[in-house]
Amino acid sequence: MLRLFNTYGKKIETFRPVNRKVTTIFTCGPSVYQRSHIGNFRTFLFEDVLVRYLEFSGHNVKRGMTVTDIEDKAIEEAAKRKTTVERLADENIRVFIREMKLLKMKMPDFMPRASDNVEQAAGIIKQLLARGVAYRYGGNIYFDPTKFPGFGRLYGLDMARWPSEKRRFQKDTYPGMRWNRGDFILWHGCGPGDTGCMETEIGKGRPSWNVQDPSMVARFFSETLSVYCGGIDNLIRHHDYSRAVLESVRPYPMARFWLHCHHLHVNGRKMSKSRGNIVYTGTLLKEGYSPDEIRFFLVYCHYREDLNYSGKNMNSAVSVLRDFKNRLRAFRRRAGTSPADQTTADKVKKIFMREMDNDLNTKAAFDGLRDLLSCTDTDLLKPKEASGIIAGVKETDRVFRVIF
């Protein structure tokens, strides 16, 4: 059975969906004020592998992915480029979807934009105001975390250190991996000259990032999600904010499982514009790597381990994939047109599933298949057994999507 590390509780647990008929997943999607880089795609591909493996294991999956298209950074970037937030978002979403398809990612069932869910966000804020966990101040609306029992539990926040004096944090996001110990913003009230403003039942303004994801989840799913996941950086503030907002208006947990994918670094350092080390999918394509090789590099590592991109590491992973494909050719020659032996195919799948069931250990799963090919003498195989190995590997590639 599949076992996953649940960030909520900080332990490995046997995975069981909330609803046996449909396994619901929501994932943090791109912030489209800029183009997604390979660090972003590392997380998106982890989520893609999760969905594909759940389907491989017999689950009926319904997945939503948020698209953050209205936020402080988007307004600032649009102003810098002398364009509108909508045009900026449209262009980056087009690029994102094109690269999703390039990397063989499944399209989510729902991919809502924050800008299309403003009324839902306003409705949630109205409820929070009525329940006394949110309040107006200076034209904005803030959430008081001390009014939500268990705030910060997902991260493991020590609320005993919460300051007694009132503090307010009015930005959508803040740099660095630190906690803002104070009230967080839900609604940016708009004044003269402000952009991105909309008229709603709670006034003129725009929803903060902190309420956008809950509004999109609430629109598409009316029960506890089986899984909510995103990058490890979302574990600082963002996911505990989302959980507090949604669970304050719905009397049941936001999600049963919370999964977080770790960072991708470049030559051991964090990607940033100031360092000039941001790597895009297009960068790697220009260097001669295929889309399958890019996908393989980004999934050939356990999702709870940091992944380091370098020319050496990229080439090492690509060599593994190319060697695997070369070895598979010998099995094809031996198989000829013989039908597959199902017992042999099932043995291959068991090797794969043993490691994937262990918290989605994609690297160990692929290495298990690789060892099988390396240690098997094709001359000693019956053609139907060779065909069975190919059939088993082809089944696993429903998840990997890099071999055939």
C-alpha positions in Angstrom: 0.0 0.0 0.0 1.1 3.5 -0.7 2.7 5.3 2.2 3.4 9.0 2.2 5.1 11.5 4.5 2.3 13.7 5.8 3.7 17.1 6.7 0.6 17.5 9.0 1.9 15.2 11.7 5.4 14.9 10.3 5.3 11.2 9.8 4.9 8.5 7.2 1.2 7.3 6.9 -0.7 4.8 4.8 -2.5 6.7 2.2 -6.3 6.5 2.2 -8.4 8.9 0.2 -11.2 10.8 2.0 -13.7 9.6 -0.6 -13.3 6.1 -2.0 -15.0 7.0 -5.3 -12.7 10.0 -6.1 -9.3 11.0 -4.8 -9.3 14.8 -4.6 -6.0 16.8 -4.9 -5.3 20.5 -5.1 -1.9 21.8 -5.8 -0.3 25.2 -5.7 0.3 26.3 -9.3 2.4 29.1 -10.9 2.5 32.7 -9.9 2.3 34.1 -13.4 4.0 37.5 -12.9 7.0 35.7 -14.3 7.9 32.6 -16.4 8.2 29.3 -14.4 11.8 28.0 -14.1 13.0 24.4 -13.6 12.8 24.8 -9.8 9.1 25.5 -10.2 8.7 22.6 -12.6 10.5 20.3 -10.2 7.5 20.7 -7.9 4.9 20.6 -10.6 6.4 17.4 -11.9 6.4 15.8 -8.5 2.7 16.6 -8.4 2.3 15.1 -11.9 4.0 11.9 -10.8 1.8 11.7 -7.7 -1.3 12.0 -9.8 -0.1 9.5 -12.3 0.9 7.0 -9.7 -2.4 7.2 -7.9 -4.1 6.5 -11.2 -1.7 3.7 -11.9 -2.7 2.3 -8.5 -6.4 2.4 -9.4 -7.5 5.7 -7.9 -10.0 8.0 -9.7 -8.2 11.4 -9.3 -9.7 14.8 -9.6 -7.1 17.6 -9.4 -7.2 21.3 -9.2 -4.2 23.6 -9.7 -4.3 27.3 -8.6 -3.0 30.1 -10.9 -2.0 33.2 -9.1 -2.5 36.1 -11.5 -3.3 39.0 -9.2 -0.8 39.9 -6.5 1.7 42.6 -5.5 4.4 41.2 -7.7 2.2 41.0 -10.8 1.1 44.6 -10.4 4.7 45.7 -10.0 6.0 43.6 -13.0 3.2 44.8 -15.2 4.0 48.5 -14.4 7.6 47.9 -15.1 6.8 46.4 -18.5 4.2 49.0 -19.3 1.5 46.5 -19.8 -1.6 45.3 -18.0 -1.7 42.5 -15.3 -4.0 40.6 -17.5 -1.7 40.7 -20.6 1.3 39.7 -18.5 -0.6 36.8 -17.0 -2.0 35.6 -20.3 1.4 35.5 -21.9 3.0 33.6 -19.0 0.1 31.2 -18.7 0.4 30.4 -22.4 4.1 29.6 -21.9 3.4 27.6 -18.8 0.8 25.4 -20.5 3.1 24.9 -23.5 5.9 23.7 -21.3 3.6 21.5 -19.3 2.7 19.7 -22.5 6.3 19.6 -23.5 7.2 17.8 -20.3 4.2 15.4 -20.7 2.4 16.7 -17.6 -1.3 15.9 -17.2 -3.5 18.9 -17.4 -5.5 19.4 -14.2 -9.2 19.0 -14.2 -9.5 22.5 -12.8 -7.0 25.3 -13.4 -8.7 28.4 -12.0 -7.2 31.9 -12.0 -7.4 33.9 -8.8 -8.8 36.8 -10.9 -11.9 34.6 -11.8 -12.6 33.9 -8.1 -12.7 37.3 -6.6 -16.4 37.0 -5.6 -15.7 33.7 -3.9 -12.8 35.3 -2.0 -15.0 38.2 -1.0 -17.7 35.9 0.2 -15.2 34.0 2.5 -13.9 37.3 3.9 -17.4 38.4 4.6 -17.9 35.2 6.7 -14.6 35.7 8.5 -15.6 39.3 9.4 -18.9 38.0 10.7 -17.2 35.4 12.9 -14.8 37.9 14.3 -11.6 36.3 13.1 -11.0 39.1 10.6 -11.3 42.8 10.9 -11.0 46.0 8.9 -8.1 48.4 9.4 -7.0 51.4 7.3 -9.1 50.2 4.3 -7.6 46.7 4.4 -8.9 43.5 6.0 -6.7 41.3 8.2 -6.9 37.8 9.8 -6.1 37.4 13.4 -4.3 34.0 13.8 -4.8 34.0 17.6 -8.5 33.5 16.9 -7.9 30.2 15.1 -7.2 27.3 17.4 -4.2 25.3 16.2 -2.8 28.0 14.0 0.6 27.0 12.7 0.2 23.3 13.4 1.1 22.3 9.8 4.5 24.0 10.0 5.0 23.3 13.7 4.9 26.9 14.9 5.4 27.7 18.6 2.5 30.0 19.3 3.9 30.7 22.8 6.3 33.1 21.1 3.5 35.0 19.5 3.9 38.7 20.4 1.3 40.3 22.7 1.3 43.6 20.8 -0.7 44.0 17.6 1.3 43.6 14.4 0.0 43.7 10.8 1.6 42.4 7.6 0.1 43.9 4.5 2.1 42.4 1.6 1.0 39.3 -0.3 4.5 37.7 0.1 7.7 38.5 1.9 11.2 37.5 1.0 13.0 34.8 2.9 11.9 31.7 4.9 10.7 33.5 8.0 7.4 33.7 9.9 5.5 37.0 10.2 4.3 36.8 13.8 1.2 39.0 13.5 -2.0 39.5 11.6 -1.9 38.7 7.8 -3.8 40.5 5.1 -6.9 39.1 3.4 -8.0 42.1 1.3 -6.2 45.1 -0.2 -8.5 48.1 -0.1 -8.1 50.3 -3.1 -7.7 54.1 -3.2 -7.1 56.6 -6.0 -4.5 55.4 -8.5 -4.5 51.8 -7.3 -4.7 49.1 -10.0 -6.1 45.6 -10.0 -9.2 46.8 -8.1 -12.7 45.2 -8.3 -16.1 46.2 -6.8 -17.4 43.4 -4.5 -19.9 42.9 -1.7 -17.1 43.9 0.9 -16.0 47.0 -1.0 -13.5 47.9 -3.7 -10.2 46.2 -3.7 -8.5 42.9 -4.5 -8.0 39.6 -2.5 -4.6 38.9 -1.1 -2.7 35.8 -2.0 -3.6 34.4 1.4 -7.3 34.0 0.6 -7.0 33.2 -3.1 -6.2 29.5 -2.7 -9.0 28.8 -0.2 -11.5 30.5 -2.5 -10.5 28.3 -5.4 -10.6 25.1 -3.3 -14.0 26.0 -1.9 -15.4 26.6 -5.4 -14.5 23.2 -6.8 -14.5 20.8 -3.7 -17.0 20.7 -0.9 -15.3 18.1 1.3 -11.9 17.5 2.9 -9.3 17.1 0.1 -7.3 13.9 0.1 -4.1 15.7 -0.7 -2.9 19.3 -0.8 0.6 19.8 -2.0 3.2 22.4 -3.2 6.8 23.4 -2.7 8.5 23.4 0.7 8.6 27.2 0.6 4.8 27.2 0.9 5.2 25.6 4.4 6.4 29.0 5.6 3.2 31.1 6.2 1.3 30.3 3.0 -0.2 26.8 3.7 -1.0 27.5 7.3 -2.6 30.8 6.2 -4.7 28.9 3.7 -5.7 26.3 6.2 -6.7 28.8 8.8 -8.8 30.8 6.4 -10.7 27.8 4.9 -11.2 25.9 8.2 -12.6 29.1 9.8 -15.6 29.0 7.4 -15.8 25.2 6.9 -16.0 23.0 10.1 -13.7 20.2 8.8 -10.1 19.8 7.8 -8.9 21.4 4.5 -6.9 18.3 3.6 -6.1 14.8 5.0 -2.5 14.7 3.6 -0.1 17.6 3.0 2.9 17.0 0.8 5.8 19.3 0.1 8.5 19.0 -2.5 11.9 20.3 -1.6 14.1 22.9 -3.4 16.1 22.7 -6.6 19.4 24.6 -6.5 21.8 25.6 -9.3 25.4 24.7 -8.7 24.6 24.5 -5.0 23.0 28.0 -4.8 19.5 29.3 -4.8 18.2 30.6 -8.1 17.8 34.3 -8.3 17.9 37.1 -10.9 20.6 38.9 -9.0 22.9 35.9 -9.3 21.9 35.4 -13.0 21.5 31.7 -12.5 17.9 31.1 -13.3 17.5 28.1 -15.6 14.4 27.6 -17.8 13.2 24.6 -19.7 14.1 26.6 -22.9 17.7 26.9 -21.5 18.1 23.2 -21.4 16.5 22.6 -24.8 19.0 25.0 -26.3 21.8 23.0 -24.7 20.6 20.0 -26.6 18.6 18.1 -24.0 15.3 16.5 -25.0 12.1 17.2 -23.1 12.1 13.6 -21.8 15.7 14.1 -20.5 14.6 17.3 -18.7 11.6 15.6 -17.2 13.8 12.6 -16.1 16.4 14.8 -14.4 13.6 16.6 -12.4 11.9 13.4 -11.2 15.0 11.3 -10.7 15.4 12.2 -7.1 13.2 11.7 -4.0 10.9 14.7 -3.7 11.8 15.3 0.0 15.5 15.8 -0.9 17.0 18.9 -2.4 18.0 18.5 -6.0 21.1 20.3 -7.4 21.2 21.3 -11.0 24.7 21.4 -12.6 26.0 20.4 -16.0 27.7 17.4 -14.3 24.5 16.3 -12.5 22.3 16.8 -15.6 24.7 14.8 -17.8 24.8 12.0 -15.2 21.1 11.7 -15.1 20.8 11.8 -18.9 23.4 9.0 -19.1 21.3 6.9 -16.8 18.2 7.3 -19.0 20.1 6.8 -22.3 21.8 3.6 -20.9 18.4 2.3 -19.8 16.9 2.8 -23.2 19.9 1.2 -24.9 19.6 -1.9 -22.6 15.9 -2.2 -23.4 16.7 -2.5 -27.1 18.3 -5.9 -26.4 15.1 -7.1 -24.8 13.1 -5.9 -27.8 15.4 -7.9 -30.1 15.0 -11.0 -28.0 11.2 -10.6 -27.7 10.6 -10.2 -31.4 6.9 -10.5 -32.0 6.2 -12.9 -29.1 3.3 -12.1 -26.8 4.1 -10.9 -23.3 4.3 -13.3 -20.4 2.0 -11.6 -17.8 3.7 -13.2 -14.8 7.0 -11.6 -15.9 5.3 -8.3 -16.5 3.8 -8.4 -13.0 7.2 -9.0 -11.4 8.5 -5.9 -13.1 5.6 -3.8 -11.9 6.2 -5.2 -8.3 9.8 -3.9 -8.4 8.5 -0.5 -9.4 5.6 -0.4 -6.9 7.7 -1.5 -4.0 9.7 1.7 -4.1 6.9 4.0 -5.3 4.7 2.8 -2.4 7.6 3.9 -0.1 6.8 7.6 -0.2 7.1 8.0 -4.0 10.7 7.1 -4.2 11.1 7.6 -7.9 14.8 7.3 -8.0 14.8 3.9 -6.2 11.9 2.7 -8.4 13.8 3.6 -11.6 17.0 2.1 -10.3 15.2 -1.1 -9.5 14.1 -1.4 -13.1 17.6 -0.5 -14.2 19.2 -3.2 -12.1 16.7 -5.7 -13.5 17.8 -5.0 -17.0 21.5 -4.9 -16.1 21.4 -8.3 -14.2 19.3 -10.2 -16.7 21.0 -12.1 -19.5 18.8 -11.7 -22.5 20.2 -14.9 -24.1 18.8 -16.9 -21.3 15.3 -15.4 -21.6 12.5 -17.0 -23.5 11.1 -14.5 -26.0 7.8 -14.2 -24.2 9.7 -13.4 -20.9 11.6 -10.7 -22.7 8.3 -9.4 -24.0 6.9 -9.5 -20.5 9.7 -7.3 -19.2 9.1 -4.8 -21.9 5.4 -4.8 -21.2 6.0 -4.3 -17.4 8.4 -1.4 -18.1 5.8 0.1 -20.5 3.3 0.0 -17.7 5.6 1.8 -15.3 6.2 4.5 -18.0 2.6 5.5 -17.5 4.1 7.3 -14.5 7.6 8.1 -15.6 6.7 9.2 -19.1 10.3 9.2 -20.2 11.1 5.7 -21.6 8.8 5.1 -24.6 
